[in-house]
Structures are given as C-alpha cells and as structure tokens.
Amino acid sequence: MENLTSSYGIIGIIFNGGYLAVAIFLLYLIYELKKKHEKLEENLDTLEKEKISKDEFYRSVSGWREEINTLHKKIDDLKDLIIKEKLK
C-alpha cells in the first residue's frame, strides 16, 4: 500500500501524514463546502428578490396581446378600405 499511496500526490500525503493530515483535509473540505453553501444561499436570495408573480407576468403579457389585437383590427380595416377604393 505504501508504493500505491506515495505516488498519488495529495492522497499519498494524507495516508502518510496520519490523523493530523486527515483532520486538516477534512477541515478544508468542510470549509469549502460551507463557502459553496453560502454562495448558493446568496444566489437563491437574489433569485427570490428578482422574480415576479404569475399575476404580474400575465398582466404584462395580456397588455401586449390587447395591443396586437388592436393592430390586427386596424390592418383589417385598412385592407377593407383599400379594397373598397379599388372597386370604385
């Protein structure tokens, strides 16, 4: 086992370093996990602050829908007017 662990860098150091090396490595892992956890919580808070409700979304989209329908009606009216003028 000595030959196997001595050539694998950090794993070899941990196995050869004893309990102190294992403890330090575990503390490092805990520290890194805690930093990532805090970053994720920060990102979640940002997402929750920036999200909009379904009602707000539907209100903004329904306004566009109304404008598009009005535009379609105006285009149809204009088309009908042009056809009437051409037929005269």
mmCIF file of the C-alpha atoms, coordinates in Angstrom:
data_MODEL
# 
_entry.id   MODEL 
# 
loop_
_atom_site.group_PDB 
_atom_site.id 
_atom_site.type_symbol 
_atom_site.label_atom_id 
_atom_site.label_alt_id 
_atom_site.label_comp_id 
_atom_site.label_asym_id 
_atom_site.label_entity_id 
_atom_site.label_seq_id 
_atom_site.pdbx_PDB_ins_code 
_atom_site.Cartn_x 
_atom_site.Cartn_y 
_atom_site.Cartn_z 
_atom_site.occupancy 
_atom_site.B_iso_or_equiv 
_atom_site.pdbx_formal_charge 
_atom_site.auth_seq_id 
_atom_site.auth_comp_id 
_atom_site.auth_asym_id 
_atom_site.auth_atom_id 
_atom_site.pdbx_PDB_model_num 
ATOM 1  C CA . MET A 1 1  ? 0.000   0.000  0.000   1.00 0.00 ? 1  MET A CA 1 
ATOM 2  C CA . GLU A 1 2  ? 2.956   2.297  0.640   1.00 0.00 ? 2  GLU A CA 1 
ATOM 3  C CA . ASN A 1 3  ? 4.004   2.314  -3.019  1.00 0.00 ? 3  ASN A CA 1 
ATOM 4  C CA . LEU A 1 4  ? 0.429   2.940  -4.134  1.00 0.00 ? 4  LEU A CA 1 
ATOM 5  C CA . THR A 1 5  ? -0.188  5.988  -1.937  1.00 0.00 ? 5  THR A CA 1 
ATOM 6  C CA . SER A 1 6  ? 3.251   7.586  -2.201  1.00 0.00 ? 6  SER A CA 1 
ATOM 7  C CA . SER A 1 7  ? 2.893   8.282  -5.926  1.00 0.00 ? 7  SER A CA 1 
ATOM 8  C CA . TYR A 1 8  ? -0.603  9.834  -5.827  1.00 0.00 ? 8  TYR A CA 1 
ATOM 9  C CA . GLY A 1 9  ? 0.136   13.354 -4.559  1.00 0.00 ? 9  GLY A CA 1 
ATOM 10 C CA . ILE A 1 10 ? -2.378  14.606 -2.012  1.00 0.00 ? 10 ILE A CA 1 
ATOM 11 C CA . ILE A 1 11 ? -3.770  11.150 -1.352  1.00 0.00 ? 11 ILE A CA 1 
ATOM 12 C CA . GLY A 1 12 ? -0.287  9.899  -0.587  1.00 0.00 ? 12 GLY A CA 1 
ATOM 13 C CA . ILE A 1 13 ? 0.341   12.839 1.764   1.00 0.00 ? 13 ILE A CA 1 
ATOM 14 C CA . ILE A 1 14 ? -2.936  12.212 3.579   1.00 0.00 ? 14 ILE A CA 1 
ATOM 15 C CA . PHE A 1 15 ? -2.297  8.498  4.013   1.00 0.00 ? 15 PHE A CA 1 
ATOM 16 C CA . ASN A 1 16 ? 1.312   9.030  5.039   1.00 0.00 ? 16 ASN A CA 1 
ATOM 17 C CA . GLY A 1 17 ? 0.576   12.065 7.221   1.00 0.00 ? 17 GLY A CA 1 
ATOM 18 C CA . GLY A 1 18 ? -1.605  10.191 9.676   1.00 0.00 ? 18 GLY A CA 1 
ATOM 19 C CA . TYR A 1 19 ? -4.567  11.543 11.606  1.00 0.00 ? 19 TYR A CA 1 
ATOM 20 C CA . LEU A 1 20 ? -3.382  15.141 11.549  1.00 0.00 ? 20 LEU A CA 1 
ATOM 21 C CA . ALA A 1 21 ? -3.280  15.202 7.742   1.00 0.00 ? 21 ALA A CA 1 
ATOM 22 C CA . VAL A 1 22 ? -6.715  13.575 7.536   1.00 0.00 ? 22 VAL A CA 1 
ATOM 23 C CA . ALA A 1 23 ? -8.127  16.078 10.045  1.00 0.00 ? 23 ALA A CA 1 
ATOM 24 C CA . ILE A 1 24 ? -6.684  19.043 8.151   1.00 0.00 ? 24 ILE A CA 1 
ATOM 25 C CA . PHE A 1 25 ? -8.013  17.687 4.867   1.00 0.00 ? 25 PHE A CA 1 
ATOM 26 C CA . LEU A 1 26 ? -11.476 17.176 6.362   1.00 0.00 ? 26 LEU A CA 1 
ATOM 27 C CA . LEU A 1 27 ? -11.465 20.706 7.802   1.00 0.00 ? 27 LEU A CA 1 
ATOM 28 C CA . TYR A 1 28 ? -10.520 22.033 4.374   1.00 0.00 ? 28 TYR A CA 1 
ATOM 29 C CA . LEU A 1 29 ? -13.408 20.125 2.766   1.00 0.00 ? 29 LEU A CA 1 
ATOM 30 C CA . ILE A 1 30 ? -15.842 21.426 5.371   1.00 0.00 ? 30 ILE A CA 1 
ATOM 31 C CA . TYR A 1 31 ? -14.616 24.975 4.804   1.00 0.00 ? 31 TYR A CA 1 
ATOM 32 C CA . GLU A 1 32 ? -15.026 24.698 1.026   1.00 0.00 ? 32 GLU A CA 1 
ATOM 33 C CA . LEU A 1 33 ? -18.492 23.172 1.352   1.00 0.00 ? 33 LEU A CA 1 
ATOM 34 C CA . LYS A 1 34 ? -19.542 25.946 3.717   1.00 0.00 ? 34 LYS A CA 1 
ATOM 35 C CA . LYS A 1 35 ? -18.331 28.609 1.229   1.00 0.00 ? 35 LYS A CA 1 
ATOM 36 C CA . LYS A 1 36 ? -20.267 26.955 -1.600  1.00 0.00 ? 36 LYS A CA 1 
ATOM 37 C CA . HIS A 1 37 ? -23.360 26.670 0.593   1.00 0.00 ? 37 HIS A CA 1 
ATOM 38 C CA . GLU A 1 38 ? -23.208 30.388 1.441   1.00 0.00 ? 38 GLU A CA 1 
ATOM 39 C CA . LYS A 1 39 ? -22.783 31.253 -2.243  1.00 0.00 ? 39 LYS A CA 1 
ATOM 40 C CA . LEU A 1 40 ? -25.825 29.129 -3.132  1.00 0.00 ? 40 LEU A CA 1 
ATOM 41 C CA . GLU A 1 41 ? -27.914 30.808 -0.419  1.00 0.00 ? 41 GLU A CA 1 
ATOM 42 C CA . GLU A 1 42 ? -26.824 34.190 -1.763  1.00 0.00 ? 42 GLU A CA 1 
ATOM 43 C CA . ASN A 1 43 ? -27.869 33.192 -5.285  1.00 0.00 ? 43 ASN A CA 1 
ATOM 44 C CA . LEU A 1 44 ? -31.237 31.929 -4.040  1.00 0.00 ? 44 LEU A CA 1 
ATOM 45 C CA . ASP A 1 45 ? -31.877 35.200 -2.209  1.00 0.00 ? 45 ASP A CA 1 
ATOM 46 C CA . THR A 1 46 ? -31.074 37.133 -5.373  1.00 0.00 ? 46 THR A CA 1 
ATOM 47 C CA . LEU A 1 47 ? -33.418 34.949 -7.438  1.00 0.00 ? 47 LEU A CA 1 
ATOM 48 C CA . GLU A 1 48 ? -36.254 35.377 -4.954  1.00 0.00 ? 48 GLU A CA 1 
ATOM 49 C CA . LYS A 1 49 ? -35.833 39.159 -4.956  1.00 0.00 ? 49 LYS A CA 1 
ATOM 50 C CA . GLU A 1 50 ? -35.870 39.360 -8.768  1.00 0.00 ? 50 GLU A CA 1 
ATOM 51 C CA . LYS A 1 51 ? -38.747 37.004 -9.526  1.00 0.00 ? 51 LYS A CA 1 
ATOM 52 C CA . ILE A 1 52 ? -42.185 38.280 -10.494 1.00 0.00 ? 52 ILE A CA 1 
ATOM 53 C CA . SER A 1 53 ? -45.521 36.753 -9.653  1.00 0.00 ? 53 SER A CA 1 
ATOM 54 C CA . LYS A 1 54 ? -47.673 34.939 -12.181 1.00 0.00 ? 54 LYS A CA 1 
ATOM 55 C CA . ASP A 1 55 ? -50.229 37.738 -11.984 1.00 0.00 ? 55 ASP A CA 1 
ATOM 56 C CA . GLU A 1 56 ? -47.631 40.360 -12.897 1.00 0.00 ? 56 GLU A CA 1 
ATOM 57 C CA . PHE A 1 57 ? -46.425 38.225 -15.788 1.00 0.00 ? 57 PHE A CA 1 
ATOM 58 C CA . TYR A 1 58 ? -49.921 37.652 -17.151 1.00 0.00 ? 58 TYR A CA 1 
ATOM 59 C CA . ARG A 1 59 ? -50.782 41.348 -16.805 1.00 0.00 ? 59 ARG A CA 1 
ATOM 60 C CA . SER A 1 60 ? -47.764 42.390 -18.825 1.00 0.00 ? 60 SER A CA 1 
ATOM 61 C CA . VAL A 1 61 ? -48.364 39.720 -21.496 1.00 0.00 ? 61 VAL A CA 1 
ATOM 62 C CA . SER A 1 62 ? -52.092 40.389 -21.723 1.00 0.00 ? 62 SER A CA 1 
ATOM 63 C CA . GLY A 1 63 ? -51.354 44.066 -22.414 1.00 0.00 ? 63 GLY A CA 1 
ATOM 64 C CA . TRP A 1 64 ? -49.268 43.035 -25.414 1.00 0.00 ? 64 TRP A CA 1 
ATOM 65 C CA . ARG A 1 65 ? -51.999 40.710 -26.554 1.00 0.00 ? 65 ARG A CA 1 
ATOM 66 C CA . GLU A 1 66 ? -54.532 43.560 -26.499 1.00 0.00 ? 66 GLU A CA 1 
ATOM 67 C CA . GLU A 1 67 ? -52.192 45.813 -28.479 1.00 0.00 ? 67 GLU A CA 1 
ATOM 68 C CA . ILE A 1 68 ? -51.623 43.083 -31.082 1.00 0.00 ? 68 ILE A CA 1 
ATOM 69 C CA . ASN A 1 69 ? -55.371 42.516 -31.435 1.00 0.00 ? 69 ASN A CA 1 
ATOM 70 C CA . THR A 1 70 ? -55.923 46.261 -31.902 1.00 0.00 ? 70 THR A CA 1 
ATOM 71 C CA . LEU A 1 71 ? -53.189 46.353 -34.537 1.00 0.00 ? 71 LEU A CA 1 
ATOM 72 C CA . HIS A 1 72 ? -54.763 43.390 -36.376 1.00 0.00 ? 72 HIS A CA 1 
ATOM 73 C CA . LYS A 1 73 ? -58.126 45.171 -36.391 1.00 0.00 ? 73 LYS A CA 1 
ATOM 74 C CA . LYS A 1 74 ? -56.579 48.356 -37.778 1.00 0.00 ? 74 LYS A CA 1 
ATOM 75 C CA . ILE A 1 75 ? -54.797 46.395 -40.513 1.00 0.00 ? 75 ILE A CA 1 
ATOM 76 C CA . ASP A 1 76 ? -58.021 44.608 -41.433 1.00 0.00 ? 76 ASP A CA 1 
ATOM 77 C CA . ASP A 1 77 ? -59.912 47.915 -41.548 1.00 0.00 ? 77 ASP A CA 1 
ATOM 78 C CA . LEU A 1 78 ? -57.205 49.445 -43.737 1.00 0.00 ? 78 LEU A CA 1 
ATOM 79 C CA . LYS A 1 79 ? -57.269 46.426 -46.055 1.00 0.00 ? 79 LYS A CA 1 
ATOM 80 C CA . ASP A 1 80 ? -61.072 46.668 -46.359 1.00 0.00 ? 80 ASP A CA 1 
ATOM 81 C CA . LEU A 1 81 ? -60.826 50.400 -47.108 1.00 0.00 ? 81 LEU A CA 1 
ATOM 82 C CA . ILE A 1 82 ? -58.223 49.820 -49.832 1.00 0.00 ? 82 ILE A CA 1 
ATOM 83 C CA . ILE A 1 83 ? -60.359 47.082 -51.421 1.00 0.00 ? 83 ILE A CA 1 
ATOM 84 C CA . LYS A 1 84 ? -63.420 49.363 -51.385 1.00 0.00 ? 84 LYS A CA 1 
ATOM 85 C CA . GLU A 1 85 ? -61.449 52.172 -53.063 1.00 0.00 ? 85 GLU A CA 1 
ATOM 86 C CA . LYS A 1 86 ? -60.081 49.844 -55.725 1.00 0.00 ? 86 LYS A CA 1 
ATOM 87 C CA . LEU A 1 87 ? -63.565 48.520 -56.540 1.00 0.00 ? 87 LEU A CA 1 
ATOM 88 C CA . LYS A 1 88 ? -64.993 52.044 -57.134 1.00 0.00 ? 88 LYS A CA 1 
# 
